[in-house]
Amino acid sequence: MTKSLKINKSTEQGVLELLKYLLENKKVKAVFTLKKIEKKGAVAYSLIADVKDLQDAVPFYPLMPVNAGNLLSRFTLKGSPDELVAAVVKPCELRGFVELIKREQGSLENLLIISSTCGGVYPTKFGVDGTVEKNLSKYWDAVKKGEIPDGSRPTCRSCEEFAPYVADITVDMLGKNDLDKQCMMFLNTKKAEEIAKGFKGDFSDKQMDSKKLDKAREKRGIEKKKLFDEIDKKMNGIDGLIEIFGKCISCHGCSKVCPICYCVLCEFESSDSEYGPSNFETELRKRPGLRVPPGTLYFHLGRLTHISISCVACGACDDVCPSDIPVAMVFKKVSESVQKMFDYIPGKNVDEKIPLITFKKDEFKEFEG
Amino acid sequence: MEKNEEFTPRILAFLCNWCSYAGADLAGTSRLKYPASILPIRVMCSSRVDPIFVLRAYLGGIDGVLVAGCHPGDCHYQEGNYYTRRRFAMLKKVFEETGLESDRLLLSWVSASEGQKYAKVATEFTGKIKELGENSTKNKIFL
């Protein structure tokens, strides 16, 4: 049975209290969490080793400057930390991290993962111009009621995977109507139970109320259907795709921030994909003309075939696109049906293999011709 | 292309070295008749085919893509073709979801002794592509 820990403080304060306790008692070497850079609301993930520096820490700030899955992968790629490090991340970041671990790009060893039922985040630009700071109280009101915060990322608005899967500690947030008075955490693993021993709070055996999560899932499901229908109308074959992706300036920002796109030597950035004079000539022999630089569709569809199996729909790609292409919604829509085909939820289980590197002998006969 | 001229599709075929390429060879040495629309590329295993190869060909204006390998259980590398099958299923799904013509893609198993089957697959697939007509990506500028 899951152990629960209740603290009579606001949710964010409660978690900070626990982090403080862990640092002070040297139970963790450092804390990985969002920290404010300046008053306007810009935040960055940081490692904090000193309790004093926790004062600007905002573990559940509704922003995702970078998918933390990427960061944790870089943090653990060449080896895990010697001592325990607590990391506060969002569920989709955690799922991205797990997908990277499956690709041998990191490890959960010596990490204490703290995550929460997530209300979603705002686009990053709102963090920089101060909009998030202004909307904070509205955001938390919406989270309390389990509703969708106005203006949050489209992928968040339509996210049904807002509960973390492999977290050591799950913080109850979404739909918790007294989150400004009380903090509720669930200790899912032995590691978490062990480490929280000695902390002053109410330990009991309560479980997460799944009804309120179902309600929130329903609301987001409706939003998802709406957004999917919208994108589906646009994605009607080659002409629709050209309309969507034609605006692409080939900065490849979407692939750089993607927690799944991890290849150091990316095919689409290699000299193989570069168009030389002879390539242009060949193309012009069969086509009436050619966009320069060519290959935007090849890039996006190629990326779809490479990562749709593991896309966690965090929406980081949408955030960085300078041309406002709805990359994330296209990827979410396509990825969901690909993942459904293999009955796979990316990031759910570290030991479950990525469907494309495993097989069953008797399957998919309908694809053989 | 002029309108009265009959449409001869161009089909790219990724043939695995151990089975399907040998099968195609057998079809040739047995003097079986099949359309000249197929452009074969020999790969060591059908699982060598990255979905983006297919995609690149498709966006390049090829009318059809055939991926052929050993029958399940007969892969020279034990299990390569099982991966191919999953990957192909995934690729087809991506095509369907984005509204591209997934009918232009075909996965088939042809063993080294199946010259007959190779000729049959080539003929039937060519016929199907003829029905579908030219790949419209050929005339697009913005790709």
HADDOCK unambig.tbl for C-alpha pairs under 7 A between the chains (distance, minus, plus):
assign (segid A and resid 235 and name CA) (segid B and resid 98 and name CA) 5.43 0.50 0.50
assign (segid A and resid 235 and name CA) (segid B and resid 99 and name CA) 6.30 0.50 0.50
assign (segid A and resid 236 and name CA) (segid B and resid 98 and name CA) 6.36 0.50 0.50
assign (segid A and resid 236 and name CA) (segid B and resid 99 and name CA) 4.78 0.50 0.50
assign (segid A and resid 237 and name CA) (segid B and resid 98 and name CA) 5.91 0.50 0.50
assign (segid A and resid 237 and name CA) (segid B and resid 99 and name CA) 3.88 0.50 0.50
assign (segid A and resid 237 and name CA) (segid B and resid 100 and name CA) 4.61 0.50 0.50
assign (segid A and resid 238 and name CA) (segid B and resid 100 and name CA) 6.19 0.50 0.50
assign (segid A and resid 238 and name CA) (segid B and resid 137 and name CA) 7.00 0.50 0.50
assign (segid A and resid 242 and name CA) (segid B and resid 142 and name CA) 6.52 0.50 0.50
assign (segid A and resid 242 and name CA) (segid B and resid 143 and name CA) 6.64 0.50 0.50
assign (segid A and resid 246 and name CA) (segid B and resid 142 and name CA) 6.60 0.50 0.50
assign (segid A and resid 286 and name CA) (segid B and resid 138 and name CA) 7.00 0.50 0.50
assign (segid A and resid 287 and name CA) (segid B and resid 138 and name CA) 6.10 0.50 0.50
assign (segid A and resid 287 and name CA) (segid B and resid 139 and name CA) 5.45 0.50 0.50
assign (segid A and resid 287 and name CA) (segid B and resid 140 and name CA) 6.94 0.50 0.50
assign (segid A and resid 287 and name CA) (segid B and resid 141 and name CA) 6.99 0.50 0.50
assign (segid A and resid 288 and name CA) (segid B and resid 139 and name CA) 6.41 0.50 0.50
assign (segid A and resid 288 and name CA) (segid B and resid 141 and name CA) 6.76 0.50 0.50
assign (segid A and resid 289 and name CA) (segid B and resid 141 and name CA) 5.12 0.50 0.50
assign (segid A and resid 290 and name CA) (segid B and resid 141 and name CA) 4.41 0.50 0.50
assign (segid A and resid 290 and name CA) (segid B and resid 142 and name CA) 6.22 0.50 0.50
assign (segid A and resid 291 and name CA) (segid B and resid 141 and name CA) 5.67 0.50 0.50
assign (segid A and resid 291 and name CA) (segid B and resid 142 and name CA) 4.97 0.50 0.50
assign (segid A and resid 291 and name CA) (segid B and resid 143 and name CA) 6.54 0.50 0.50
assign (segid A and resid 294 and name CA) (segid B and resid 143 and name CA) 5.85 0.50 0.50
assign (segid A and resid 295 and name CA) (segid B and resid 143 and name CA) 5.65 0.50 0.50
assign (segid A and resid 296 and name CA) (segid B and resid 143 and name CA) 5.94 0.50 0.50
assign (segid A and resid 297 and name CA) (segid B and resid 143 and name CA) 5.38 0.50 0.50
assign (segid A and resid 298 and name CA) (segid B and resid 55 and name CA) 6.94 0.50 0.50
assign (segid A and resid 298 and name CA) (segid B and resid 56 and name CA) 6.46 0.50 0.50
assign (segid A and resid 302 and name CA) (segid B and resid 52 and name CA) 5.37 0.50 0.50
assign (segid A and resid 302 and name CA) (segid B and resid 55 and name CA) 7.00 0.50 0.50
assign (segid A and resid 305 and name CA) (segid B and resid 51 and name CA) 6.49 0.50 0.50
assign (segid A and resid 305 and name CA) (segid B and resid 91 and name CA) 6.16 0.50 0.50
assign (segid A and resid 305 and name CA) (segid B and resid 94 and name CA) 6.81 0.50 0.50
assign (segid A and resid 334 and name CA) (segid B and resid 94 and name CA) 6.27 0.50 0.50
assign (segid A and resid 334 and name CA) (segid B and resid 97 and name CA) 5.80 0.50 0.50
assign (segid A and resid 338 and name CA) (segid B and resid 90 and name CA) 6.09 0.50 0.50
assign (segid A and resid 338 and name CA) (segid B and resid 93 and name CA) 6.22 0.50 0.50
assign (segid A and resid 356 and name CA) (segid B and resid 83 and name CA) 6.48 0.50 0.50
assign (segid A and resid 356 and name CA) (segid B and resid 86 and name CA) 6.29 0.50 0.50
assign (segid A and resid 356 and name CA) (segid B and resid 87 and name CA) 6.36 0.50 0.50
assign (segid A and resid 357 and name CA) (segid B and resid 83 and name CA) 6.76 0.50 0.50
assign (segid A and resid 358 and name CA) (segid B and resid 83 and name CA) 6.91 0.50 0.50
assign (segid A and resid 359 and name CA) (segid B and resid 82 and name CA) 6.14 0.50 0.50
assign (segid A and resid 359 and name CA) (segid B and resid 83 and name CA) 6.44 0.50 0.50
assign (segid A and resid 361 and name CA) (segid B and resid 82 and name CA) 6.98 0.50 0.50
assign (segid A and resid 367 and name CA) (segid B and resid 89 and name CA) 6.37 0.50 0.50
assign (segid A and resid 367 and name CA) (segid B and resid 107 and name CA) 6.68 0.50 0.50
assign (segid A and resid 368 and name CA) (segid B and resid 107 and name CA) 5.35 0.50 0.50
assign (segid A and resid 368 and name CA) (segid B and resid 108 and name CA) 5.43 0.50 0.50
assign (segid A and resid 369 and name CA) (segid B and resid 106 and name CA) 6.44 0.50 0.50
assign (segid A and resid 369 and name CA) (segid B and resid 107 and name CA) 5.71 0.50 0.50
assign (segid A and resid 369 and name CA) (segid B and resid 108 and name CA) 4.95 0.50 0.50
